[in-house]
Amino acid sequence: MKIKRNVALSDSGFVFDPSTGDSYSTNPIGLEIIKMLKEEKTPQEIKAAIVKLYMIDEVSFEKDYFDFVEMLSKIKLTENDEKKKD
């Protein structure tokens, strides 16, 4: 999963999508995840980093991570990785 290139992030957790004009706020863990997704880190790399940085177990992280990235997709902050088939 990739975050759109033009999505802007602030250190305070502000997320802005200039293509739609929509803005959102997220907590520090959400901000870290979005930054890592922008860097095209794998889910395994993200899990390892978040578990190390924050006091969260892997099972809780995985559930929350998949819920979070699904929400990012629903609000259209992600790019579609699938290529169109003709």
HUMO-V807136 format. One record per residue. OMEGA is omega in degrees with one decimal (999 if undefined). NEAR is the number of other C-alpha atoms within 10 Angstrom. D_CENTER is the distance of its C-alpha to the mean C-alpha in Angstrom with 2 decimals. Layout:
omega->OMEGA near->NEAR d_center->D_CENTER
omega->OMEGA near->NEAR d_center->D_CENTER
This chain:
omega->178.8 near->16 d_center->8.38
omega->172.3 near->19 d_center->7.95
omega->177.8 near->21 d_center->6.61
omega->-177.5 near->16 d_center->10.08
omega->-174.1 near->12 d_center->12.14
omega->178.3 near->11 d_center->13.63
omega->-178.8 near->17 d_center->10.79
omega->179.6 near->13 d_center->12.12
omega->171.8 near->18 d_center->10.94
omega->179.2 near->10 d_center->13.66
omega->-179.3 near->9 d_center->14.39
omega->177.4 near->11 d_center->15.17
omega->177.7 near->17 d_center->11.76
omega->-179.1 near->14 d_center->12.73
omega->-177.0 near->19 d_center->10.45
omega->176.4 near->18 d_center->12.84
omega->-176.7 near->18 d_center->13.07
omega->179.9 near->11 d_center->16.55
omega->178.9 near->10 d_center->17.20
omega->-175.2 near->9 d_center->17.47
omega->-179.2 near->7 d_center->18.15
omega->175.4 near->12 d_center->15.73
omega->-175.9 near->13 d_center->14.27
omega->171.1 near->11 d_center->12.25
omega->-179.1 near->14 d_center->12.10
omega->178.4 near->14 d_center->10.06
omega->-177.4 near->10 d_center->11.52
omega->179.4 near->13 d_center->11.50
omega->176.8 near->14 d_center->9.57
omega->178.0 near->17 d_center->6.60
omega->177.8 near->19 d_center->7.25
omega->-179.7 near->18 d_center->7.71
omega->-179.9 near->20 d_center->4.64
omega->178.0 near->26 d_center->3.15
omega->-179.3 near->16 d_center->6.75
omega->175.7 near->18 d_center->7.10
omega->176.8 near->19 d_center->5.24
omega->177.9 near->16 d_center->7.49
omega->178.9 near->12 d_center->10.13
omega->173.8 near->14 d_center->9.95
omega->177.9 near->16 d_center->10.17
omega->176.2 near->13 d_center->11.13
omega->179.4 near->16 d_center->10.14
omega->178.1 near->9 d_center->13.44
omega->179.0 near->11 d_center->12.83
omega->179.6 near->20 d_center->9.72
omega->-179.0 near->20 d_center->11.98
omega->-178.7 near->13 d_center->14.88
omega->-176.8 near->14 d_center->13.49
omega->178.7 near->18 d_center->12.26
omega->179.4 near->14 d_center->15.53
omega->-175.9 near->11 d_center->17.47
omega->-173.8 near->11 d_center->16.21
omega->-179.7 near->10 d_center->16.32
omega->179.7 near->9 d_center->18.97
omega->178.5 near->12 d_center->17.28
omega->-174.8 near->12 d_center->18.70
omega->-178.5 near->13 d_center->17.09
omega->177.9 near->10 d_center->17.94
omega->179.2 near->10 d_center->16.41
omega->-176.3 near->17 d_center->13.15
omega->179.3 near->14 d_center->13.08
omega->-178.3 near->10 d_center->13.90
omega->179.8 near->13 d_center->11.44
omega->-177.7 near->18 d_center->8.50
omega->173.6 near->12 d_center->9.80
omega->-178.0 near->11 d_center->10.49
omega->-178.8 near->15 d_center->7.11
omega->174.7 near->20 d_center->5.71
omega->177.4 near->13 d_center->9.23
omega->177.1 near->13 d_center->9.10
omega->178.5 near->15 d_center->6.49
omega->-179.0 near->15 d_center->9.04
omega->179.2 near->10 d_center->11.88
omega->171.6 near->12 d_center->11.41
omega->173.5 near->14 d_center->11.24
omega->-177.8 near->23 d_center->8.36
omega->175.0 near->21 d_center->8.23
omega->176.8 near->12 d_center->11.32
omega->-178.4 near->13 d_center->13.78
omega->-176.7 near->8 d_center->14.52
omega->175.6 near->6 d_center->17.85
omega->179.6 near->6 d_center->20.87
omega->177.8 near->6 d_center->23.41
omega->-179.8 near->4 d_center->26.46
omega->999 near->3 d_center->29.77
